[in-house]
Amino acid sequence: MKNLFQAARVLLLDLASTFLFLVVYLATDNLLLAVGLGMLLGVVQIGAELVRRKPVAALQWISVIAVLSSGAATFVTHDPRFVMLKPSVIYAVVGLVMLKRGWMNRYLPPRAAPVLDVATTFGYVWAGLMFASALLNIALALSLDAKTWAAVMSGWGVASKVGLFLIQYATMTAIGRRREAAASVAGPAASQGA
């Protein structure tokens, strides 16, 4: 579970500039300040990785490029929709990465080995959630004002991911216990027949 939380932390860091934009914009109602601080955070995150001589992941590069391009478009047009659409790019890229069979397996503890097939299925469910979130974000960004969009997408982002995580955890735990019980019943019977 620690590895799964690490993966979630990486995704949150990739979306940090968007979250900063939302918080500053909601608190100050100053679009240009919010966009500027979001762009600055994106650049600082990449710069910190480069200074520490750590490799910068592809998703981080995509995120900072999306932040800078959407931020620049917002500065030129004074239209927050460019920044509001940026999470859709990240969701879509993450969804594409999650289509790789078994991507989740490296985040699971060794005791989850009996349910790796279930984890693979949930990997595709997570990809579907990312694509659905991207589409929802586009629809809301094009139809709502920035403050309403921020409230709705913030709520959706947290609720959908926590909800799916809890469903996955409960399902995998139940299936794992059921398979473990079946194996323990079959084990003695198999050894008696030998």
PESULSUL-V422772 format. One record per residue. NEAR is the number of other C-alpha atoms within 8 Angstrom. D_LAST is the distance of its C-alpha to the last C-alpha in Angstrom with 2 decimals. Layout:
# PESULSUL-V422772
<<NEAR;D_LAST> <NEAR;D_LAST>>
This chain:
# PESULSUL-V422772
<<7;38.47> <6;41.03> <10;40.75> <9;41.30> <8;44.38> <8;45.54> <9;45.38> <8;47.35> <8;49.87> <8;50.46> <8;51.12> <8;53.49> <8;55.34> <10;55.77> <11;57.31> <11;59.32> <14;62.59> <12;62.25> <8;61.56> <11;64.57> <12;66.69> <10;65.70> <9;66.44> <12;69.75> <13;70.86> <8;70.10> <6;71.81> <6;74.87> <7;75.27> <8;76.23> <9;74.47> <9;75.67> <9;74.79> <14;71.26> <13;70.76> <9;72.27> <11;70.06> <15;66.94> <13;67.94> <8;68.72> <10;65.34> <14;63.56> <9;65.60> <8;65.15> <8;61.35> <12;61.31> <8;63.95> <8;61.97> <11;58.94> <10;61.20> <7;63.03> <6;59.74> <6;58.83> <7;55.69> <6;54.63> <9;55.71> <6;52.99> <6;53.89> <10;53.72> <10;56.23> <10;58.61> <9;58.30> <12;58.91> <12;62.02> <8;63.38> <10;62.92> <15;64.59> <10;67.52> <8;68.08> <11;67.79> <14;69.88> <8;72.54> <11;72.70> <15;73.07> <10;75.87> <6;77.73> <6;77.40> <9;77.13> <8;74.36> <9;71.23> <10;69.10> <11;68.38> <13;66.71> <11;65.12> <11;63.45> <12;62.00> <12;58.78> <12;57.98> <10;57.91> <13;55.50> <12;53.27> <11;53.19> <9;52.38> <11;49.60> <14;48.25> <9;48.25> <8;46.36> <12;43.78> <10;43.12> <7;41.19> <8;37.50> <9;35.60> <10;38.82> <9;37.64> <9;34.45> <6;36.46> <10;37.85> <10;34.59> <8;32.91> <5;29.54> <5;27.91> <9;28.89> <7;26.54> <8;24.28> <10;27.47> <10;29.25> <7;29.37> <8;31.25> <12;33.51> <13;34.34> <8;35.43> <9;37.50> <14;39.03> <11;40.56> <8;41.66> <11;43.44> <14;45.14> <9;46.30> <10;47.71> <12;49.63> <11;51.12> <8;52.01> <11;53.63> <14;55.61> <9;56.92> <8;57.72> <13;59.56> <10;61.63> <8;62.57> <9;63.55> <13;65.35> <7;67.49> <6;68.28> <8;68.56> <7;70.84> <10;69.34> <8;69.11> <8;67.37> <12;65.03> <9;64.20> <8;63.39> <8;61.26> <9;59.31> <8;58.78> <8;57.36> <8;55.22> <9;53.96> <8;52.75> <8;51.54> <9;49.62> <8;47.78> <8;47.02> <8;45.99> <9;43.60> <8;42.18> <8;41.51> <8;39.96> <9;37.70> <8;36.71> <8;35.97> <8;34.03> <11;31.89> <8;31.27> <8;30.30> <9;27.97> <11;26.43> <8;25.84> <8;24.42> <9;21.94> <8;21.06> <8;20.53> <8;18.36> <8;16.17> <8;15.95> <8;15.05> <8;12.40> <8;10.97> <8;10.03> <8;8.87> <8;6.56> <7;5.21> <6;5.46> <5;3.81> <4;0.00>>
